[in-house]
């Protein structure tokens, strides 16, 4: 199967984190990364592309946006905190991206990190995490095509992406 890749830029991912930080009280790094995963999946399901385009990896607590994770870790090290982000630039979001972020915040923003970890432990994560454990690694990439396969309209999305 051909590999599905999306254009990624750190700025949109950080802008999405800033958007979440501004609207979700007590936002931790773990919770932010789970909300990003849910938003990327939902936007992909509805519009055929994720919001951030980041590459996800399976880690013990669920899927993590790899580049955003690396940036946050470099900025402030380990722990549960996020760096303070400036106001999000709403012009960077399409209407659909902002709508999906708002939907995810409304639906999941008040849930605790542990509930979001459990929610993100879907079959896509489970398969990649089992591969990581079998290799004795702490993470394993989650291919976009694997995420797409598990969406309700995944075969249509995959066909449309591969036709482009």
C-alpha positions as CSV (number, residue, x, y, z in Angstrom):
1,X,0.0,0.0,0.0
2,X,1.4,3.4,-0.9
3,X,2.4,5.6,2.1
4,X,0.1,8.5,3.0
5,X,1.9,11.7,4.0
6,X,0.5,15.1,4.8
7,X,2.3,18.4,4.7
8,X,3.5,19.3,8.1
9,X,4.6,22.6,9.6
10,X,5.4,23.2,13.2
11,X,3.6,26.5,13.2
12,X,0.1,25.1,12.6
13,X,0.6,22.5,15.3
14,X,1.8,25.1,17.8
15,X,-1.1,27.3,16.9
16,X,-3.5,24.5,17.5
17,X,-1.8,23.9,20.9
18,X,-2.2,27.6,21.7
19,X,-5.9,27.4,20.7
20,X,-6.4,24.5,23.1
21,X,-4.4,26.2,25.8
22,X,-6.6,29.3,25.6
23,X,-9.8,27.3,25.8
24,X,-9.2,24.3,28.0
25,X,-8.5,25.1,31.7
26,X,-5.7,23.1,33.3
27,X,-4.4,21.8,30.0
28,X,-1.5,19.4,30.5
29,X,0.9,18.2,27.9
30,X,-0.7,14.7,27.9
31,X,-4.2,16.1,27.6
32,X,-3.2,18.5,24.8
33,X,-1.6,15.7,22.8
34,X,-4.7,13.5,23.1
35,X,-7.0,16.4,22.1
36,X,-4.8,17.0,19.0
37,X,-5.0,13.4,18.1
38,X,-8.8,13.4,18.3
39,X,-9.0,16.7,16.4
40,X,-6.6,15.4,13.6
41,X,-8.6,12.2,13.3
42,X,-12.0,14.0,13.2
43,X,-10.9,16.5,10.6
44,X,-9.4,13.7,8.5
45,X,-12.7,11.8,8.8
46,X,-14.8,14.9,7.8
47,X,-12.5,16.6,5.3
48,X,-9.9,14.2,4.1
49,X,-6.9,15.8,5.8
50,X,-5.7,16.3,9.4
51,X,-5.3,19.8,11.0
52,X,-1.6,19.5,11.9
53,X,-0.3,16.8,9.5
54,X,2.1,15.8,12.3
55,X,3.3,12.2,12.4
56,X,1.9,10.3,15.3
57,X,3.7,7.7,17.3
58,X,2.3,5.2,19.8
59,X,3.7,5.7,23.3
60,X,2.6,4.1,26.5
61,X,-0.1,6.7,27.2
62,X,-1.5,6.7,23.6
63,X,-0.8,8.5,20.3
64,X,1.6,11.5,20.4
65,X,2.2,14.0,17.7
66,X,5.9,13.4,17.2
67,X,7.1,16.8,16.1
68,X,5.0,18.8,18.6
69,X,6.2,16.5,21.3
70,X,9.8,17.0,20.3
71,X,9.4,20.8,20.3
72,X,7.7,20.9,23.7
73,X,10.3,18.6,25.2
74,X,13.1,20.7,23.8
75,X,11.5,23.9,25.0
76,X,10.8,22.9,28.6
77,X,12.0,19.4,29.1
78,X,10.0,16.6,30.6
79,X,7.1,16.8,32.9
80,X,3.4,17.5,32.4
81,X,3.4,21.2,31.5
82,X,3.2,22.9,28.2
83,X,5.2,26.1,27.4
84,X,3.1,29.3,27.5
85,X,1.9,30.0,24.0
86,X,0.9,33.4,22.7
87,X,-2.6,34.0,21.5
88,X,-3.4,31.7,18.6
89,X,-3.5,33.2,15.1
90,X,-7.1,32.4,14.1
91,X,-6.3,33.4,10.5
92,X,-4.1,30.2,10.3
93,X,-7.2,28.0,10.7
94,X,-9.6,27.2,8.0
95,X,-13.3,27.4,9.1
96,X,-13.4,23.6,9.2
97,X,-10.3,23.3,11.4
98,X,-11.6,25.8,13.9
99,X,-15.0,24.0,13.9
100,X,-13.4,20.7,14.6
101,X,-11.2,22.0,17.3
102,X,-14.2,23.6,19.0
103,X,-16.1,20.3,18.6
104,X,-13.3,18.3,20.2
105,X,-13.0,20.9,23.1
106,X,-16.8,20.8,23.7
107,X,-16.9,17.0,23.6
108,X,-13.7,16.1,25.4
109,X,-12.1,19.3,26.9
110,X,-13.5,18.7,30.4
111,X,-12.4,15.1,30.6
112,X,-9.4,14.2,32.6
113,X,-6.1,13.1,31.1
114,X,-6.6,9.5,32.2
115,X,-10.0,9.4,30.4
116,X,-8.5,10.8,27.2
117,X,-5.6,8.3,27.5
118,X,-8.2,5.5,27.6
119,X,-10.1,7.0,24.7
120,X,-7.0,7.3,22.6
121,X,-6.1,3.6,23.2
122,X,-7.9,2.6,20.1
123,X,-7.1,-0.3,17.9
124,X,-4.7,1.8,15.8
125,X,-2.7,2.7,18.8
126,X,-2.9,-0.9,20.2
127,X,-1.4,-2.4,17.1
128,X,1.5,0.1,17.0
129,X,2.1,-0.2,20.7
130,X,2.3,-4.0,20.5
131,X,4.9,-3.6,17.7
132,X,6.9,-1.2,19.9
133,X,6.8,-3.6,22.8
134,X,7.8,-6.5,20.6
135,X,10.9,-4.5,19.5
136,X,11.7,-3.4,23.0
137,X,11.1,0.2,22.1
138,X,9.2,3.0,23.9
139,X,7.4,4.2,20.8
140,X,6.4,3.1,17.3
141,X,5.2,5.3,14.3
142,X,1.5,5.1,13.5
143,X,1.2,5.3,9.7
144,X,-1.6,7.6,8.5
145,X,-3.0,4.9,6.3
146,X,-3.6,2.8,9.4
147,X,-5.5,5.6,11.0
148,X,-7.5,6.2,7.8
149,X,-8.3,2.4,7.5
150,X,-10.2,2.6,10.8
151,X,-12.3,5.6,10.0
152,X,-15.9,5.0,9.0
153,X,-15.3,6.4,5.5
154,X,-11.6,5.3,5.4
155,X,-11.7,3.5,2.1
156,X,-13.1,6.5,0.4
157,X,-10.6,8.8,1.9
158,X,-7.7,6.5,1.0
159,X,-8.9,6.3,-2.6
160,X,-9.2,10.1,-2.9
161,X,-5.8,10.7,-1.4
162,X,-4.1,8.1,-3.6
163,X,-5.8,9.5,-6.7
164,X,-4.3,12.9,-6.1
